[in-house]
Amino acid sequence: MTCDIPNAFVQTDLNECDLDGHKTIMKIRGPLVDILIEMDSEYENFVVTRDNEAVLYVHVLKALYGMLVSAMLFYKKRKNDLMDIANKIVRGRQMTVSWREYDLKVSHIDPKAVGDFLMWIKMRYRCIGEVKITRGKYHEYLGMKLDYSQAVSIKIDMVDYLKTMVESFPSKYF
């Protein structure tokens, strides 16, 4: 099974302050300021002008994608969450869970064990969006196409991923 946890970072709390007592502040400017004021006029009380542009400074309480601290906090949260349930013997056989950020890959010989793990994931991470799940013999995971249709082997195809990588670099490198 592979699964993708939506809005994963936002499900991770930031510390109120860091060890030095500093808060995580985000600077919002441009059209987003107008959108926030439209959503809640109370924001208008906190707008300041910098270089003839409306600016809103907000204290961030949840991890946001793109913030360095978010990646680390989400990693620690995921590691702690998985420590007791993943990569262990389940029903007499090894369950293996690998992950990168919000994408997980789970392997176990017993589909029921994978189903139980999936239920745990859904209960733990479904608060903002639905967990996207793929079960069966074919998966796309981290740029790889995984084919488990043969009983004793796995076929890994990364041709499409490599094509996008090549297309993103100037031709002078190839």
N, C-alpha and C positions, 0 to 999 in steps of 0.2 A: 504494500500500500504506500502511496505517496500522498501527502496532503500539504496544503498551503493555508496558513493561518492569516486571515485578513486583518489589516490594521493592527498587526502584532505589537509594534512599538508603542502605540497609544494605550495598550493594555498594561503598560509598565509605568509605575509611578516614579517620578523623580524625587530625590530628597528635597525637602523644603529648602535646605541650605547645604552647601558643601562643607568640608571639614574646617574651612576658614571662615564660615559664616556667610558666604556669598550665595545669592540666589541666581538661578538661571533665568536670564531676561532675553526676550526676543523682540526685535525691532520690526514693526509692521509698518509698511508705507505704501503709498499709491492707492490703486483702486480697492485693495483689500480693506483698507481703513474705512472707506465708504460702505463697503458691503457689511462690515461688522456693525457700523452705526445703524445701517438699515435694519439689521437683525435685532439690535438692542440699542436704543438711543442713549442708554447710560454710558456707553463707550465714549460718546462725544465729550463728556466731562474730563476725559483723560488724554485727549488728542493735543499734541503740541505741533508747532510748525518749525521745520528745520529746512533751510535752503528753499523756502517757498513751497514746501511739500508737507502735507499732513502726515504725522508720524504718531504711532501708538506703541508704547512700550508695555509689554505684558510679562507677568511672572509665569513661567512655564511649569506646570505641575505634572504633566505626562510626557513621556519620552516621545520625540518626534523623529520621523525618518530623516536622515541627513545630519543629525547632531551626533558628534562623536560619542558623547556621554550616553546617548540612547542605545547605540550598538552594544556598548559594554554592559549597561544595566539590563538590557533584554537578554544578552548572553547569560549573565549571572542568574536571572530569573528562570530562563529556560533550563539551565543546568541544574538549578535547585529543584525545579519542578520534576525533571526527568530522573534525578538521582535515584529515587526509590522505586521507580516503575519501569525504567528502560535498561537495556543491555544487561539482562540477567536471565536466569533460567526460569521459564514460565511453562508450566505443565510438562516438566521434565525435559524441555528443549530450549535452546538459546533463542532469545528475542533480541534482535539488533535494531537499534534506532540510530540513524545518523541525521544530522541537520545542519543547515546553513541558514542563519537568520530565522526566517519564518517558514522555510520549506523542510519537511521531514520525509524520511524514507524509513519504513518499518518492515522488517522481515521476520517471519516465523513460519514454521512448517504447518501450524494449526491455524486456519483462517479464523476460528473463534477467538484465539488469543489476540490476533490482530484486531478483530472486531471489538474486543474488550478495551484494548488500548485506544482505539478510535473513539469509543464512547467517553473515555477519560479525557481525551484531547478536546472533544466537543464540549464537555462540561467545563473544562478549565479555560478554554479560549473562545467561546462563542459569544462573549458579551458584546462584541462590535463586529457584526457580520457573520456570515456562515462559513464554516471551515470547508474548503474545497478538497474533495477526496477523489483519488483514482485507485481503483482496485483491479486486479487482473494481471494479465501477462505483458501488457504494454504500458510503459510510463515515459513521461518526459520529466526529467529531474536535473536541474542545474545545467541546462544546455545539452544534456545527453538524452538520447532516445534509448531506452532500456527494453530489450525484448527477451522475455523469460519463456518463450513458447517451446523451447527445447528442454527436455527433461534434465539434462546434465550440463547445460552451459547457458551462458548469457551472451547476448549480442549487444554491443554498445556502439551506437552510431552518433558521431558528433559532426558530421559533414555540414549540415545546415548551420550549426553554431559557428564552425570555422569559417564558412562563407561570409557570415555577418561580420566576423572579426576582420577578415581580409578586406571587405568592402568599407570598413570604417577607418582603414589606414590609407594614407597617400600611396599612390602606386610606386613611388620611388623606393619604397621598402621591399617591394616584391618583384 
